[in-house]
Amino acid sequence: MNDHDMLVELNRDYINSVQTSDVRRFEELLADDFLCSNPDGSLVDRKDFLKQTAMPVKISGLEARDVTIRLMGDFAIIHARTTYALPDGRAGAGRYTDVWARRNGRWLCVSAHVTR
């Protein structure tokens, strides 16, 4: 599998893990020095991101759309927008940018920035 196809799969896993609160999969996807900028402006490290991920999400039908993967050697940036349903049934949307680095032959997410 080439790098682009691998990142497509990893991005899909990342989004599915958000929807299903799959901390175990995130432990495999995230670098030890991972940082995430949340929609509320807070910056969390890997440990706190895993804690917030463990809480069941209130949205449903989370999907990544218009995914753009920019490969730069052992570094990649993924830009996408999201769509989902809010608890009251209204449509929700946002954007995210994830930064991935190949470390010891594995792609790991090192940074995420999420907006809603």
HELIX and SHEET records of a PDB file:
HELIX    1   1 ASP A    3  THR A   20  1                                  18    
HELIX    2   2 VAL A   23  LEU A   29  1                                   7    
HELIX    3   3 ARG A   46  ALA A   54  1                                   9    
SHEET    1   A 6 LEU A  43  ASP A  45  0                                        
SHEET    2   A 6 LEU A  30  SER A  37 -1                                        
SHEET    3   A 6 ARG A 106  THR A 115  1                                        
SHEET    4   A 6 ALA A  91  ARG A 103 -1                                        
SHEET    5   A 6 PHE A  75  ALA A  85 -1                                        
SHEET    6   A 6 SER A  60  LEU A  71 -1                                        
END                                                                             
